[in-house]
Each structure stands twice: as C-alpha cells, then as structure tokens.
C-alpha cells in the first residue's frame, strides 16, 4: 500500500474533526450573540424603566420607592448573571476557535502531505515506465542488430 493510501484515512479523520469543530465554533458564536442580545435588552429595559419612573414627577410613596429599588436590584442581578454568562460564553468560543484553528492547520498539513506523496508516487511511476520503455527499446534495437 502506498504512503498516500495509508495517510488518506488519517487525513479524512482530521478533516472531519476540523469540520465538526467548525460547527462547534459557529454554535459558540451564536451563543455569544444570543447572550449579548439578552444583556442589551436588559440594559435597554433598565434605561426605559428608569426614564419612565423619573418622568412621574417624583410623586412616589415609600412603598413605590421600595418596589422600584427592589425591581432595579433584581434587574441588576439579572444583568450581572447574564454578563457572567457572556464572559463564560466568550471564553468557550475562544477555546473552541483555538481548537478548530489547530485542527484546521493539522488537516491542511496532512492534505498537503498526501498531495506530495501522490506526486512522488506519480513521479516514481513515470520513471519506472520510462525505464521499461527504454529497456524495451534497447531489446528491440539489440534484436534488430542480431
């Protein structure tokens, strides 16, 4: 079995792994975007809520003020949790991207190696065929002289 044939299954496995990691990178990127949107929505909601409450002219009683602060605290906690999730999602994206990048380089390297092996095998086959043709030509020439 030729070297190129021995390396093709390895190249295929690595190439498929790179494709799988590419899908995982895409999923991680979508997760980051999803969490970023959630954080932005929470910020926008907080800003809108504070504008609306500020627009009431300051006529709030103690219960309304306590409810307002409690709600802002819960909203702030939700934003903190989503921000932590965003940091974790970005780290996961970076990790997956690094794995994919390394696997892609490995796959490209193996692909080039298989290509070189095939080229060397073709060159060796061409040289062998040329030697056979030369040998045949010598035999025919020797037979014609005899």
N, C-alpha and C positions, 0 to 999 in steps of 0.2 A: 504494500500500500504506500502510495506517495505521501510525502510530507504534507502537501496541500490537503489531501483527503483526510489525513489524521487530524489536522488543525481545524478543518471546517466545522465539525460538531462543537468544538470549544468556542470558536468564533460565533457560531449561532447562539449558543447558550449565553455568552456575554452580551451579544447584541440584543437578545430578548430581555435580558435583565436590565439593560440600559433603557429599552422601551418601557418596561414596567416601571422603572424609576422615573421616567419622564412623566408617566401618568400620575405617579405619586406626587411629583413636584407640582403638576397642574392642580391636583386636589388641594395641596397645601396652600397654593397661591389663592385658590378660590376661598378657602377657609379664612385666610388673612383678609381678603377683600370683604368677606361677609362680616367679620368682626369689626373691621374698620367702619363699615356702614352702620353697624349697631352702635358703636361709640359715637359716631357723628350724629345719629338720630337722638341718642340720649342727650348729647350736648345741645342740640337744637331744641329739644323738648324742654330742657332746663332753662335755656335762654328765653324761650317763649313764655314759659311759666313765670319766670321772674319778671318779665316785662308786663305781663298781664296783671300780676299781683301789684307791681309798682304803679300801675295805671289806675288802681282803685282809689287813689287819693289819700291813702294812708288810713282809711277808716276800717281798722281791723280791731277786733277784741282779742283778749288774751288767748282764748281757745283757738281762734283762727290763726293767730300768730304761732301758737304751739303746733297746730296741724301743718302750717306752712313749713316751719323748721323741720318737723319730723319727716315731711314729704321730701324736702330738699336733702335731708340726711340719707334717706333711703335711695334717692336718685343718685346722690354722690357715691353711696356704697355700690350701687349697680354699675356706675361708671368705673369705679375702682376695680371691680371684679372683671368687667369687660376689658379694661386696659391691661390687667394681668393676663387675661386670656389672649389678648392681642400680642403681648410680648412673647408668650409661650408659642403662639401660632407662628410668629415671625421666626423664632428660633428653630422650630420644626421645619419651616420652609427652608431656611438656610442649611440645616442639616441634610435634608433631602436633596437640595440642589447640589451640595458638595458631593454627596454620594453619586448622584446622577452624572455630574461632571467627570468624576474619576472613572466611572464605569463606561461613559461615552468615549473617553480617551482610550481606555483599555480596548474597547470594541473596535475603534478606528485603527489602533495599532495592530490588533490581530488581523483585521481586514487587509491592511497593507502587507502584513507578513504573508498571509495566504496568497495575495496577489504576486508577491515576489517569488514565493515557492512555485507558483504556477508558471511564472515567466522563466524561472530557472529550469523547470521540467520541460517546458516547450523548447528552450534553447538546447537542452541535452538531447531531446528527441530529434530536433533538427540536425544536430551534429551527428547523431547516430545514423540517421537516414542518409546524410551526406556521405559518411564513411561507407555505408553499404552501397550507395550508388557508385562511389569511387572504386570500391573493391570489385563491383560487378563490371565496371568499365575496364579495369585492369585485366580481369579474367577474359573478357571478350577480346580485348586487344591481344592478350597472350595467345588465345585460341586462334585468332586470325593469323598470327605470325607462324603458328605451327603447322 
